[in-house]
Amino acid sequence: MEAEAAKYIGAGIATIGMGGAGIGVGLIFGNYLSGALRNPAAAASQFSNLIFGFAVTEALGIFSLLVALLLLFVV
């Protein structure tokens, strides 16, 4: 296998993290909505946890994109 082909395969595998981030964001917001509908009084106190979870999940997705781009253009 040539090095160029291995680089493309590695970058493709590294982008799987973007799909994981999308699934994670969906789970976070879905669970928040489910909990808010069950207990509306506690929804306001959990909103900061929702935003923190969203930020961390998206940061991991962006990190996987960065790794894929580094594999494509730097290595």
PQR file of N, CA, C, O and H, with PARSE charges and radii, in Angstrom:
ATOM      1  N   MET A   1       0.847  -1.170   0.000 -0.4000 1.5000
ATOM      2  CA  MET A   1       0.000   0.000   0.000 -0.0000 2.0000
ATOM      3  C   MET A   1       0.894   1.235   0.000  0.5500 1.7000
ATOM      4  O   MET A   1       1.892   1.292   0.718 -0.5500 1.4000
ATOM      5  N   GLU A   2       0.537   2.187  -0.785 -0.4000 1.5000
ATOM      6  CA  GLU A   2       1.312   3.408  -0.848 -0.0000 2.0000
ATOM      7  C   GLU A   2       1.012   4.303   0.349  0.5500 1.7000
ATOM      8  O   GLU A   2      -0.045   4.197   0.971 -0.5500 1.4000
ATOM      9  H   GLU A   2      -0.274   2.140  -1.368  0.4000 1.0000
ATOM     10  N   ALA A   3       1.951   5.179   0.659 -0.4000 1.5000
ATOM     11  CA  ALA A   3       1.771   6.078   1.797 -0.0000 2.0000
ATOM     12  C   ALA A   3       0.618   7.044   1.566  0.5500 1.7000
ATOM     13  O   ALA A   3      -0.085   7.407   2.509 -0.5500 1.4000
ATOM     14  H   ALA A   3       2.810   5.265   0.154  0.4000 1.0000
ATOM     15  N   GLU A   4       0.420   7.458   0.331 -0.4000 1.5000
ATOM     16  CA  GLU A   4      -0.670   8.389   0.022 -0.0000 2.0000
ATOM     17  C   GLU A   4      -2.030   7.742   0.298  0.5500 1.7000
ATOM     18  O   GLU A   4      -2.927   8.393   0.835 -0.5500 1.4000
ATOM     19  H   GLU A   4       0.991   7.163  -0.435  0.4000 1.0000
ATOM     20  N   ALA A   5      -2.186   6.482  -0.061 -0.4000 1.5000
ATOM     21  CA  ALA A   5      -3.441   5.770   0.187 -0.0000 2.0000
ATOM     22  C   ALA A   5      -3.674   5.589   1.683  0.5500 1.7000
ATOM     23  O   ALA A   5      -4.799   5.731   2.162 -0.5500 1.4000
ATOM     24  H   ALA A   5      -1.458   5.953  -0.497  0.4000 1.0000
ATOM     25  N   ALA A   6      -2.616   5.276   2.415 -0.4000 1.5000
ATOM     26  CA  ALA A   6      -2.738   5.110   3.861 -0.0000 2.0000
ATOM     27  C   ALA A   6      -3.125   6.416   4.535  0.5500 1.7000
ATOM     28  O   ALA A   6      -3.861   6.423   5.521 -0.5500 1.4000
ATOM     29  H   ALA A   6      -1.702   5.160   2.026  0.4000 1.0000
ATOM     30  N   LYS A   7      -2.623   7.520   3.994 -0.4000 1.5000
ATOM     31  CA  LYS A   7      -2.959   8.830   4.553 -0.0000 2.0000
ATOM     32  C   LYS A   7      -4.452   9.124   4.389  0.5500 1.7000
ATOM     33  O   LYS A   7      -5.096   9.631   5.307 -0.5500 1.4000
ATOM     34  H   LYS A   7      -2.025   7.514   3.193  0.4000 1.0000
ATOM     35  N   TYR A   8      -4.994   8.802   3.217 -0.4000 1.5000
ATOM     36  CA  TYR A   8      -6.417   9.032   2.972 -0.0000 2.0000
ATOM     37  C   TYR A   8      -7.296   8.113   3.817  0.5500 1.7000
ATOM     38  O   TYR A   8      -8.346   8.529   4.307 -0.5500 1.4000
ATOM     39  H   TYR A   8      -4.471   8.390   2.471  0.4000 1.0000
ATOM     40  N   ILE A   9      -6.873   6.890   3.981 -0.4000 1.5000
ATOM     41  CA  ILE A   9      -7.635   5.960   4.813 -0.0000 2.0000
ATOM     42  C   ILE A   9      -7.626   6.426   6.273  0.5500 1.7000
ATOM     43  O   ILE A   9      -8.660   6.400   6.941 -0.5500 1.4000
ATOM     44  H   ILE A   9      -6.020   6.552   3.583  0.4000 1.0000
ATOM     45  N   GLY A  10      -6.467   6.850   6.759 -0.4000 1.5000
ATOM     46  CA  GLY A  10      -6.378   7.346   8.133 -0.0000 2.0000
ATOM     47  C   GLY A  10      -7.211   8.587   8.360  0.5500 1.7000
ATOM     48  O   GLY A  10      -7.836   8.728   9.411 -0.5500 1.4000
ATOM     49  H   GLY A  10      -5.628   6.872   6.216  0.4000 1.0000
ATOM     50  N   ALA A  11      -7.233   9.495   7.387 -0.4000 1.5000
ATOM     51  CA  ALA A  11      -8.050  10.703   7.526 -0.0000 2.0000
ATOM     52  C   ALA A  11      -9.534  10.356   7.512  0.5500 1.7000
ATOM     53  O   ALA A  11     -10.321  10.965   8.236 -0.5500 1.4000
ATOM     54  H   ALA A  11      -6.725   9.380   6.533  0.4000 1.0000
ATOM     55  N   GLY A  12      -9.915   9.390   6.700 -0.4000 1.5000
ATOM     56  CA  GLY A  12     -11.315   8.965   6.682 -0.0000 2.0000
ATOM     57  C   GLY A  12     -11.741   8.339   7.990  0.5500 1.7000
ATOM     58  O   GLY A  12     -12.844   8.584   8.477 -0.5500 1.4000
ATOM     59  H   GLY A  12      -9.276   8.896   6.112  0.4000 1.0000
ATOM     60  N   ILE A  13     -10.865   7.531   8.556 -0.4000 1.5000
ATOM     61  CA  ILE A  13     -11.172   6.921   9.847 -0.0000 2.0000
ATOM     62  C   ILE A  13     -11.235   7.980  10.945  0.5500 1.7000
ATOM     63  O   ILE A  13     -12.046   7.868  11.864 -0.5500 1.4000
ATOM     64  H   ILE A  13      -9.969   7.332   8.160  0.4000 1.0000
ATOM     65  N   ALA A  14     -10.395   8.999  10.860 -0.4000 1.5000
ATOM     66  CA  ALA A  14     -10.393  10.051  11.876 -0.0000 2.0000
ATOM     67  C   ALA A  14     -11.678  10.867  11.856  0.5500 1.7000
ATOM     68  O   ALA A  14     -12.051  11.444  12.878 -0.5500 1.4000
ATOM     69  H   ALA A  14      -9.736   9.090  10.113  0.4000 1.0000
ATOM     70  N   THR A  15     -12.362  10.930  10.716 -0.4000 1.5000
ATOM     71  CA  THR A  15     -13.598  11.718  10.662 -0.0000 2.0000
ATOM     72  C   THR A  15     -14.790  10.986  11.263  0.5500 1.7000
ATOM     73  O   THR A  15     -15.873  11.564  11.357 -0.5500 1.4000
ATOM     74  H   THR A  15     -12.059  10.462   9.887  0.4000 1.0000
ATOM     75  N   ILE A  16     -14.624   9.740  11.669 -0.4000 1.5000
ATOM     76  CA  ILE A  16     -15.715   9.025  12.336 -0.0000 2.0000
ATOM     77  C   ILE A  16     -16.109   9.757  13.623  0.5500 1.7000
ATOM     78  O   ILE A  16     -17.260   9.691  14.052 -0.5500 1.4000
ATOM     79  H   ILE A  16     -13.745   9.270  11.593  0.4000 1.0000
ATOM     80  N   GLY A  17     -15.153  10.449  14.231 -0.4000 1.5000
ATOM     81  CA  GLY A  17     -15.446  11.224  15.438 -0.0000 2.0000
ATOM     82  C   GLY A  17     -16.479  12.317  15.217  0.5500 1.7000
ATOM     83  O   GLY A  17     -17.189  12.694  16.149 -0.5500 1.4000
ATOM     84  H   GLY A  17     -14.218  10.503  13.882  0.4000 1.0000
ATOM     85  N   MET A  18     -16.573  12.830  13.994 -0.4000 1.5000
ATOM     86  CA  MET A  18     -17.592  13.833  13.701 -0.0000 2.0000
ATOM     87  C   MET A  18     -18.989  13.225  13.804  0.5500 1.7000
ATOM     88  O   MET A  18     -19.914  13.865  14.306 -0.5500 1.4000
ATOM     89  H   MET A  18     -15.996  12.524  13.237  0.4000 1.0000
ATOM     90  N   GLY A  19     -19.138  12.004  13.333 -0.4000 1.5000
ATOM     91  CA  GLY A  19     -20.427  11.319  13.476 -0.0000 2.0000
ATOM     92  C   GLY A  19     -20.750  11.044  14.930  0.5500 1.7000
ATOM     93  O   GLY A  19     -21.899  11.161  15.356 -0.5500 1.4000
ATOM     94  H   GLY A  19     -18.388  11.484  12.926  0.4000 1.0000
ATOM     95  N   GLY A  20     -19.727  10.677  15.690 -0.4000 1.5000
ATOM     96  CA  GLY A  20     -19.924  10.461  17.127 -0.0000 2.0000
ATOM     97  C   GLY A  20     -20.347  11.728  17.841  0.5500 1.7000
ATOM     98  O   GLY A  20     -21.159  11.684  18.765 -0.5500 1.4000
ATOM     99  H   GLY A  20     -18.793  10.582  15.343  0.4000 1.0000
ATOM    100  N   ALA A  21     -19.802  12.857  17.419 -0.4000 1.5000
ATOM    101  CA  ALA A  21     -20.194  14.135  18.029 -0.0000 2.0000
ATOM    102  C   ALA A  21     -21.645  14.456  17.707  0.5500 1.7000
ATOM    103  O   ALA A  21     -22.376  14.955  18.562 -0.5500 1.4000
ATOM    104  H   ALA A  21     -19.143  12.893  16.668  0.4000 1.0000
ATOM    105  N   GLY A  22     -22.066  14.174  16.478 -0.4000 1.5000
ATOM    106  CA  GLY A  22     -23.466  14.411  16.117 -0.0000 2.0000
ATOM    107  C   GLY A  22     -24.419  13.549  16.922  0.5500 1.7000
ATOM    108  O   GLY A  22     -25.462  14.020  17.374 -0.5500 1.4000
ATOM    109  H   GLY A  22     -21.473  13.769  15.783  0.4000 1.0000
ATOM    110  N   ILE A  23     -24.061  12.291  17.102 -0.4000 1.5000
ATOM    111  CA  ILE A  23     -24.886  11.392  17.908 -0.0000 2.0000
ATOM    112  C   ILE A  23     -24.910  11.873  19.361  0.5500 1.7000
ATOM    113  O   ILE A  23     -25.955  11.856  20.011 -0.5500 1.4000
ATOM    114  H   ILE A  23     -23.213  11.909  16.735  0.4000 1.0000
ATOM    115  N   GLY A  24     -23.752  12.298  19.861 -0.4000 1.5000
ATOM    116  CA  GLY A  24     -23.678  12.775  21.247 -0.0000 2.0000
ATOM    117  C   GLY A  24     -24.527  14.003  21.490  0.5500 1.7000
ATOM    118  O   GLY A  24     -25.196  14.096  22.519 -0.5500 1.4000
ATOM    119  H   GLY A  24     -22.903  12.312  19.333  0.4000 1.0000
ATOM    120  N   VAL A  25     -24.513  14.952  20.559 -0.4000 1.5000
ATOM    121  CA  VAL A  25     -25.336  16.151  20.712 -0.0000 2.0000
ATOM    122  C   VAL A  25     -26.811  15.783  20.696  0.5500 1.7000
ATOM    123  O   VAL A  25     -27.599  16.324  21.471 -0.5500 1.4000
ATOM    124  H   VAL A  25     -23.969  14.876  19.723  0.4000 1.0000
ATOM    125  N   GLY A  26     -27.187  14.858  19.811 -0.4000 1.5000
ATOM    126  CA  GLY A  26     -28.578  14.422  19.773 -0.0000 2.0000
ATOM    127  C   GLY A  26     -29.012  13.765  21.072  0.5500 1.7000
ATOM    128  O   GLY A  26     -30.120  14.002  21.553 -0.5500 1.4000
ATOM    129  H   GLY A  26     -26.547  14.418  19.181  0.4000 1.0000
ATOM    130  N   LEU A  27     -28.147  12.945  21.637 -0.4000 1.5000
ATOM    131  CA  LEU A  27     -28.472  12.299  22.911 -0.0000 2.0000
ATOM    132  C   LEU A  27     -28.574  13.310  24.050  0.5500 1.7000
ATOM    133  O   LEU A  27     -29.460  13.212  24.899 -0.5500 1.4000
ATOM    134  H   LEU A  27     -27.247  12.753  21.247  0.4000 1.0000
ATOM    135  N   ILE A  28     -27.667  14.277  24.060 -0.4000 1.5000
ATOM    136  CA  ILE A  28     -27.680  15.278  25.126 -0.0000 2.0000
ATOM    137  C   ILE A  28     -28.974  16.082  25.097  0.5500 1.7000
ATOM    138  O   ILE A  28     -29.632  16.236  26.125 -0.5500 1.4000
ATOM    139  H   ILE A  28     -26.947  14.356  23.370  0.4000 1.0000
ATOM    140  N   PHE A  29     -29.341  16.595  23.927 -0.4000 1.5000
ATOM    141  CA  PHE A  29     -30.548  17.403  23.840 -0.0000 2.0000
ATOM    142  C   PHE A  29     -31.811  16.559  24.021  0.5500 1.7000
ATOM    143  O   PHE A  29     -32.791  17.029  24.599 -0.5500 1.4000
ATOM    144  H   PHE A  29     -28.806  16.469  23.091  0.4000 1.0000
ATOM    145  N   GLY A  30     -31.795  15.323  23.534 -0.4000 1.5000
ATOM    146  CA  GLY A  30     -32.951  14.456  23.719 -0.0000 2.0000
ATOM    147  C   GLY A  30     -33.199  14.122  25.183  0.5500 1.7000
ATOM    148  O   GLY A  30     -34.339  14.144  25.648 -0.5500 1.4000
ATOM    149  H   GLY A  30     -30.999  14.941  23.065  0.4000 1.0000
ATOM    150  N   ASN A  31     -32.138  13.817  25.898 -0.4000 1.5000
ATOM    151  CA  ASN A  31     -32.286  13.508  27.318 -0.0000 2.0000
ATOM    152  C   ASN A  31     -32.672  14.740  28.128  0.5500 1.7000
ATOM    153  O   ASN A  31     -33.435  14.638  29.088 -0.5500 1.4000
ATOM    154  H   ASN A  31     -31.212  13.799  25.521  0.4000 1.0000
ATOM    155  N   TYR A  32     -32.150  15.897  27.749 -0.4000 1.5000
ATOM    156  CA  TYR A  32     -32.540  17.127  28.433 -0.0000 2.0000
ATOM    157  C   TYR A  32     -34.024  17.397  28.217  0.5500 1.7000
ATOM    158  O   TYR A  32     -34.738  17.732  29.163 -0.5500 1.4000
ATOM    159  H   TYR A  32     -31.530  15.980  26.969  0.4000 1.0000
ATOM    160  N   LEU A  33     -34.492  17.253  26.981 -0.4000 1.5000
ATOM    161  CA  LEU A  33     -35.895  17.497  26.688 -0.0000 2.0000
ATOM    162  C   LEU A  33     -36.790  16.507  27.419  0.5500 1.7000
ATOM    163  O   LEU A  33     -37.845  16.878  27.934 -0.5500 1.4000
ATOM    164  H   LEU A  33     -33.912  16.981  26.213  0.4000 1.0000
ATOM    165  N   SER A  34     -36.372  15.256  27.465 -0.4000 1.5000
ATOM    166  CA  SER A  34     -37.140  14.253  28.189 -0.0000 2.0000
ATOM    167  C   SER A  34     -37.233  14.591  29.678  0.5500 1.7000
ATOM    168  O   SER A  34     -38.304  14.497  30.277 -0.5500 1.4000
ATOM    169  H   SER A  34     -35.515  14.954  27.047  0.4000 1.0000
ATOM    170  N   GLY A  35     -36.115  14.981  30.261 -0.4000 1.5000
ATOM    171  CA  GLY A  35     -36.131  15.355  31.675 -0.0000 2.0000
ATOM    172  C   GLY A  35     -36.899  16.627  31.941  0.5500 1.7000
ATOM    173  O   GLY A  35     -37.566  16.746  32.968 -0.5500 1.4000
ATOM    174  H   GLY A  35     -35.245  15.057  29.775  0.4000 1.0000
ATOM    175  N   ALA A  36     -36.814  17.589  31.022 -0.4000 1.5000
ATOM    176  CA  ALA A  36     -37.537  18.852  31.209 -0.0000 2.0000
ATOM    177  C   ALA A  36     -39.039  18.640  31.108  0.5500 1.7000
ATOM    178  O   ALA A  36     -39.803  19.313  31.800 -0.5500 1.4000
ATOM    179  H   ALA A  36     -36.272  17.492  30.188  0.4000 1.0000
ATOM    180  N   LEU A  37     -39.472  17.727  30.269 -0.4000 1.5000
ATOM    181  CA  LEU A  37     -40.903  17.451  30.165 -0.0000 2.0000
ATOM    182  C   LEU A  37     -41.418  16.683  31.379  0.5500 1.7000
ATOM    183  O   LEU A  37     -42.583  16.819  31.752 -0.5500 1.4000
ATOM    184  H   LEU A  37     -38.851  17.180  29.706  0.4000 1.0000
ATOM    185  N   ARG A  38     -40.560  15.884  31.993 -0.4000 1.5000
ATOM    186  CA  ARG A  38     -40.981  15.143  33.181 -0.0000 2.0000
ATOM    187  C   ARG A  38     -40.987  16.019  34.430  0.5500 1.7000
ATOM    188  O   ARG A  38     -41.843  15.867  35.302 -0.5500 1.4000
ATOM    189  H   ARG A  38     -39.614  15.774  31.690  0.4000 1.0000
ATOM    190  N   ASN A  39     -40.025  16.939  34.508 -0.4000 1.5000
ATOM    191  CA  ASN A  39     -39.928  17.807  35.685 -0.0000 2.0000
ATOM    192  C   ASN A  39     -39.588  19.227  35.214  0.5500 1.7000
ATOM    193  O   ASN A  39     -38.419  19.612  35.204 -0.5500 1.4000
ATOM    194  H   ASN A  39     -39.330  17.063  33.799  0.4000 1.0000
ATOM    195  N   PRO A  40     -40.599  20.003  34.826 -0.5600 1.5000
ATOM    196  CA  PRO A  40     -40.328  21.345  34.288  0.2800 2.0000
ATOM    197  C   PRO A  40     -39.678  22.295  35.293  0.5500 1.7000
ATOM    198  O   PRO A  40     -38.996  23.238  34.894 -0.5500 1.4000
ATOM    199  N   ALA A  41     -39.879  22.060  36.581 -0.4000 1.5000
ATOM    200  CA  ALA A  41     -39.301  22.955  37.584 -0.0000 2.0000
ATOM    201  C   ALA A  41     -37.781  22.833  37.634  0.5500 1.7000
ATOM    202  O   ALA A  41     -37.098  23.802  37.964 -0.5500 1.4000
ATOM    203  H   ALA A  41     -40.434  21.293  36.905  0.4000 1.0000
ATOM    204  N   ALA A  42     -37.249  21.675  37.316 -0.4000 1.5000
ATOM    205  CA  ALA A  42     -35.807  21.463  37.382 -0.0000 2.0000
ATOM    206  C   ALA A  42     -35.108  21.773  36.067  0.5500 1.7000
ATOM    207  O   ALA A  42     -33.879  21.725  36.002 -0.5500 1.4000
ATOM    208  H   ALA A  42     -37.804  20.887  37.047  0.4000 1.0000
ATOM    209  N   ALA A  43     -35.858  22.089  35.023 -0.4000 1.5000
ATOM    210  CA  ALA A  43     -35.260  22.304  33.705 -0.0000 2.0000
ATOM    211  C   ALA A  43     -34.330  23.510  33.691  0.5500 1.7000
ATOM    212  O   ALA A  43     -33.273  23.464  33.061 -0.5500 1.4000
ATOM    213  H   ALA A  43     -36.856  22.128  35.076  0.4000 1.0000
ATOM    214  N   ALA A  44     -34.700  24.573  34.364 -0.4000 1.5000
ATOM    215  CA  ALA A  44     -33.873  25.781  34.354 -0.0000 2.0000
ATOM    216  C   ALA A  44     -32.532  25.549  35.046  0.5500 1.7000
ATOM    217  O   ALA A  44     -31.517  26.115  34.640 -0.5500 1.4000
ATOM    218  H   ALA A  44     -35.559  24.611  34.876  0.4000 1.0000
ATOM    219  N   SER A  45     -32.525  24.724  36.082 -0.4000 1.5000
ATOM    220  CA  SER A  45     -31.270  24.489  36.799 -0.0000 2.0000
ATOM    221  C   SER A  45     -30.326  23.572  36.021  0.5500 1.7000
ATOM    222  O   SER A  45     -29.121  23.576  36.274 -0.5500 1.4000
ATOM    223  H   SER A  45     -33.349  24.264  36.412  0.4000 1.0000
ATOM    224  N   GLN A  46     -30.845  22.800  35.092 -0.4000 1.5000
ATOM    225  CA  GLN A  46     -30.021  21.886  34.311 -0.0000 2.0000
ATOM    226  C   GLN A  46     -29.568  22.464  32.978  0.5500 1.7000
ATOM    227  O   GLN A  46     -28.829  21.810  32.242 -0.5500 1.4000
ATOM    228  H   GLN A  46     -31.824  22.797  34.887  0.4000 1.0000
ATOM    229  N   PHE A  47     -29.995  23.670  32.659 -0.4000 1.5000
ATOM    230  CA  PHE A  47     -29.653  24.264  31.368 -0.0000 2.0000
ATOM    231  C   PHE A  47     -28.154  24.506  31.234  0.5500 1.7000
ATOM    232  O   PHE A  47     -27.601  24.338  30.147 -0.5500 1.4000
ATOM    233  H   PHE A  47     -30.594  24.202  33.257  0.4000 1.0000
ATOM    234  N   SER A  48     -27.492  24.896  32.315 -0.4000 1.5000
ATOM    235  CA  SER A  48     -26.044  25.120  32.241 -0.0000 2.0000
ATOM    236  C   SER A  48     -25.308  23.804  31.969  0.5500 1.7000
ATOM    237  O   SER A  48     -24.313  23.794  31.244 -0.5500 1.4000
ATOM    238  H   SER A  48     -27.942  25.032  33.197  0.4000 1.0000
ATOM    239  N   ASN A  49     -25.782  22.703  32.540 -0.4000 1.5000
ATOM    240  CA  ASN A  49     -25.191  21.393  32.239 -0.0000 2.0000
ATOM    241  C   ASN A  49     -25.408  21.017  30.778  0.5500 1.7000
ATOM    242  O   ASN A  49     -24.548  20.386  30.163 -0.5500 1.4000
ATOM    243  H   ASN A  49     -26.590  22.711  33.129  0.4000 1.0000
ATOM    244  N   LEU A  50     -26.548  21.401  30.225 -0.4000 1.5000
ATOM    245  CA  LEU A  50     -26.836  21.131  28.822 -0.0000 2.0000
ATOM    246  C   LEU A  50     -25.844  21.859  27.924  0.5500 1.7000
ATOM    247  O   LEU A  50     -25.293  21.266  26.996 -0.5500 1.4000
ATOM    248  H   LEU A  50     -27.246  21.914  30.725  0.4000 1.0000
ATOM    249  N   ILE A  51     -25.617  23.120  28.191 -0.4000 1.5000
ATOM    250  CA  ILE A  51     -24.702  23.913  27.372 -0.0000 2.0000
ATOM    251  C   ILE A  51     -23.272  23.403  27.509  0.5500 1.7000
ATOM    252  O   ILE A  51     -22.536  23.360  26.523 -0.5500 1.4000
ATOM    253  H   ILE A  51     -26.065  23.601  28.944  0.4000 1.0000
ATOM    254  N   PHE A  52     -22.869  23.017  28.722 -0.4000 1.5000
ATOM    255  CA  PHE A  52     -21.526  22.480  28.923 -0.0000 2.0000
ATOM    256  C   PHE A  52     -21.336  21.164  28.164  0.5500 1.7000
ATOM    257  O   PHE A  52     -20.304  20.960  27.525 -0.5500 1.4000
ATOM    258  H   PHE A  52     -23.467  23.052  29.523  0.4000 1.0000
ATOM    259  N   GLY A  53     -22.324  20.278  28.232 -0.4000 1.5000
ATOM    260  CA  GLY A  53     -22.245  19.015  27.508 -0.0000 2.0000
ATOM    261  C   GLY A  53     -22.194  19.225  26.010  0.5500 1.7000
ATOM    262  O   GLY A  53     -21.459  18.529  25.309 -0.5500 1.4000
ATOM    263  H   GLY A  53     -23.163  20.445  28.751  0.4000 1.0000
ATOM    264  N   PHE A  54     -22.971  20.183  25.511 -0.4000 1.5000
ATOM    265  CA  PHE A  54     -22.954  20.502  24.091 -0.0000 2.0000
ATOM    266  C   PHE A  54     -21.579  21.009  23.672  0.5500 1.7000
ATOM    267  O   PHE A  54     -21.053  20.601  22.637 -0.5500 1.4000
ATOM    268  H   PHE A  54     -23.568  20.748  26.081  0.4000 1.0000
ATOM    269  N   ALA A  55     -21.001  21.895  24.471 -0.4000 1.5000
ATOM    270  CA  ALA A  55     -19.698  22.470  24.129 -0.0000 2.0000
ATOM    271  C   ALA A  55     -18.601  21.419  24.120  0.5500 1.7000
ATOM    272  O   ALA A  55     -17.759  21.412  23.223 -0.5500 1.4000
ATOM    273  H   ALA A  55     -21.429  22.227  25.312  0.4000 1.0000
ATOM    274  N   VAL A  56     -18.601  20.543  25.094 -0.4000 1.5000
ATOM    275  CA  VAL A  56     -17.570  19.503  25.161 -0.0000 2.0000
ATOM    276  C   VAL A  56     -17.720  18.518  23.998  0.5500 1.7000
ATOM    277  O   VAL A  56     -16.727  18.104  23.401 -0.5500 1.4000
ATOM    278  H   VAL A  56     -19.285  20.549  25.823  0.4000 1.0000
ATOM    279  N   THR A  57     -18.951  18.149  23.682 -0.4000 1.5000
ATOM    280  CA  THR A  57     -19.182  17.213  22.584 -0.0000 2.0000
ATOM    281  C   THR A  57     -18.759  17.816  21.254  0.5500 1.7000
ATOM    282  O   THR A  57     -18.111  17.145  20.450 -0.5500 1.4000
ATOM    283  H   THR A  57     -19.758  18.486  24.167  0.4000 1.0000
ATOM    284  N   GLU A  58     -19.113  19.063  21.011 -0.4000 1.5000
ATOM    285  CA  GLU A  58     -18.721  19.717  19.767 -0.0000 2.0000
ATOM    286  C   GLU A  58     -17.205  19.921  19.704  0.5500 1.7000
ATOM    287  O   GLU A  58     -16.614  19.833  18.628 -0.5500 1.4000
ATOM    288  H   GLU A  58     -19.639  19.608  21.663  0.4000 1.0000
ATOM    289  N   ALA A  59     -16.578  20.192  20.843 -0.4000 1.5000
ATOM    290  CA  ALA A  59     -15.119  20.351  20.848 -0.0000 2.0000
ATOM    291  C   ALA A  59     -14.430  19.045  20.448  0.5500 1.7000
ATOM    292  O   ALA A  59     -13.429  19.068  19.733 -0.5500 1.4000
ATOM    293  H   ALA A  59     -17.058  20.263  21.718  0.4000 1.0000
ATOM    294  N   LEU A  60     -14.954  17.923  20.900 -0.4000 1.5000
ATOM    295  CA  LEU A  60     -14.375  16.637  20.507 -0.0000 2.0000
ATOM    296  C   LEU A  60     -14.585  16.375  19.022  0.5500 1.7000
ATOM    297  O   LEU A  60     -13.711  15.807  18.366 -0.5500 1.4000
ATOM    298  H   LEU A  60     -15.768  17.904  21.481  0.4000 1.0000
ATOM    299  N   GLY A  61     -15.725  16.778  18.484 -0.4000 1.5000
ATOM    300  CA  GLY A  61     -15.961  16.637  17.056 -0.0000 2.0000
ATOM    301  C   GLY A  61     -15.016  17.495  16.243  0.5500 1.7000
ATOM    302  O   GLY A  61     -14.478  17.045  15.232 -0.5500 1.4000
ATOM    303  H   GLY A  61     -16.435  17.239  19.016  0.4000 1.0000
ATOM    304  N   ILE A  62     -14.814  18.713  16.673 -0.4000 1.5000
ATOM    305  CA  ILE A  62     -13.881  19.610  15.974 -0.0000 2.0000
ATOM    306  C   ILE A  62     -12.453  19.096  16.088  0.5500 1.7000
ATOM    307  O   ILE A  62     -11.662  19.245  15.157 -0.5500 1.4000
ATOM    308  H   ILE A  62     -15.251  19.078  17.495  0.4000 1.0000
ATOM    309  N   PHE A  63     -12.119  18.493  17.224 -0.4000 1.5000
ATOM    310  CA  PHE A  63     -10.791  17.911  17.389 -0.0000 2.0000
ATOM    311  C   PHE A  63     -10.575  16.764  16.408  0.5500 1.7000
ATOM    312  O   PHE A  63      -9.491  16.632  15.840 -0.5500 1.4000
ATOM    313  H   PHE A  63     -12.761  18.372  17.981  0.4000 1.0000
ATOM    314  N   SER A  64     -11.590  15.937  16.205 -0.4000 1.5000
ATOM    315  CA  SER A  64     -11.429  14.838  15.238 -0.0000 2.0000
ATOM    316  C   SER A  64     -11.294  15.376  13.823  0.5500 1.7000
ATOM    317  O   SER A  64     -10.561  14.808  13.013 -0.5500 1.4000
ATOM    318  H   SER A  64     -12.471  16.044  16.666  0.4000 1.0000
ATOM    319  N   LEU A  65     -11.993  16.465  13.514 -0.4000 1.5000
ATOM    320  CA  LEU A  65     -11.822  17.092  12.204 -0.0000 2.0000
ATOM    321  C   LEU A  65     -10.413  17.639  12.047  0.5500 1.7000
ATOM    322  O   LEU A  65      -9.817  17.525  10.976 -0.5500 1.4000
ATOM    323  H   LEU A  65     -12.588  16.926  14.172  0.4000 1.0000
ATOM    324  N   LEU A  66      -9.876  18.233  13.106 -0.4000 1.5000
ATOM    325  CA  LEU A  66      -8.515  18.759  13.075 -0.0000 2.0000
ATOM    326  C   LEU A  66      -7.507  17.636  12.837  0.5500 1.7000
ATOM    327  O   LEU A  66      -6.561  17.803  12.067 -0.5500 1.4000
ATOM    328  H   LEU A  66     -10.360  18.326  13.976  0.4000 1.0000
ATOM    329  N   VAL A  67      -7.707  16.504  13.490 -0.4000 1.5000
ATOM    330  CA  VAL A  67      -6.802  15.373  13.292 -0.0000 2.0000
ATOM    331  C   VAL A  67      -6.860  14.892  11.849  0.5500 1.7000
ATOM    332  O   VAL A  67      -5.827  14.581  11.254 -0.5500 1.4000
ATOM    333  H   VAL A  67      -8.475  16.369  14.115  0.4000 1.0000
ATOM    334  N   ALA A  68      -8.064  14.828  11.282 -0.4000 1.5000
ATOM    335  CA  ALA A  68      -8.194  14.398   9.889 -0.0000 2.0000
ATOM    336  C   ALA A  68      -7.494  15.378   8.948  0.5500 1.7000
ATOM    337  O   ALA A  68      -6.807  14.957   8.018 -0.5500 1.4000
ATOM    338  H   ALA A  68      -8.903  15.081  11.765  0.4000 1.0000
ATOM    339  N   LEU A  69      -7.660  16.666   9.180 -0.4000 1.5000
ATOM    340  CA  LEU A  69      -7.005  17.664   8.334 -0.0000 2.0000
ATOM    341  C   LEU A  69      -5.485  17.627   8.486  0.5500 1.7000
ATOM    342  O   LEU A  69      -4.757  17.809   7.510 -0.5500 1.4000
ATOM    343  H   LEU A  69      -8.218  17.008   9.936  0.4000 1.0000
ATOM    344  N   LEU A  70      -5.012  17.395   9.699 -0.4000 1.5000
ATOM    345  CA  LEU A  70      -3.573  17.265   9.911 -0.0000 2.0000
ATOM    346  C   LEU A  70      -3.019  16.053   9.158  0.5500 1.7000
ATOM    347  O   LEU A  70      -1.942  16.111   8.566 -0.5500 1.4000
ATOM    348  H   LEU A  70      -5.604  17.247  10.491  0.4000 1.0000
ATOM    349  N   LEU A  71      -3.773  14.962   9.194 -0.4000 1.5000
ATOM    350  CA  LEU A  71      -3.325  13.775   8.461 -0.0000 2.0000
ATOM    351  C   LEU A  71      -3.285  14.020   6.966  0.5500 1.7000
ATOM    352  O   LEU A  71      -2.397  13.521   6.274 -0.5500 1.4000
ATOM    353  H   LEU A  71      -4.649  14.914   9.676  0.4000 1.0000
ATOM    354  N   LEU A  72      -4.241  14.783   6.466 -0.4000 1.5000
ATOM    355  CA  LEU A  72      -4.294  15.032   5.031 -0.0000 2.0000
ATOM    356  C   LEU A  72      -3.203  15.996   4.536  0.5500 1.7000
ATOM    357  O   LEU A  72      -2.560  15.755   3.514 -0.5500 1.4000
ATOM    358  H   LEU A  72      -4.963  15.188   7.028  0.4000 1.0000
ATOM    359  N   PHE A  73      -3.011  17.081   5.277 -0.4000 1.5000
ATOM    360  CA  PHE A  73      -2.195  18.165   4.746 -0.0000 2.0000
ATOM    361  C   PHE A  73      -0.824  18.337   5.385  0.5500 1.7000
ATOM    362  O   PHE A  73       0.015  19.045   4.828 -0.5500 1.4000
ATOM    363  H   PHE A  73      -3.533  17.277   6.107  0.4000 1.0000
ATOM    364  N   VAL A  74      -0.567  17.722   6.529 -0.4000 1.5000
ATOM    365  CA  VAL A  74       0.712  17.929   7.207 -0.0000 2.0000
ATOM    366  C   VAL A  74       1.592  16.689   7.099  0.5500 1.7000
ATOM    367  O   VAL A  74       2.779  16.794   6.788 -0.5500 1.4000
ATOM    368  H   VAL A  74      -1.249  17.147   6.982  0.4000 1.0000
ATOM    369  N   VAL A  75       1.032  15.548   7.349 -0.4000 1.5000
ATOM    370  CA  VAL A  75       1.829  14.311   7.375 -0.0000 2.0000
ATOM    371  C   VAL A  75       2.150  13.852   5.977  0.5500 1.7000
ATOM    372  O   VAL A  75       2.813  12.830   5.799 -0.5500 1.4000
ATOM    373  H   VAL A  75       0.068  15.463   7.602  0.4000 1.0000
TER
END
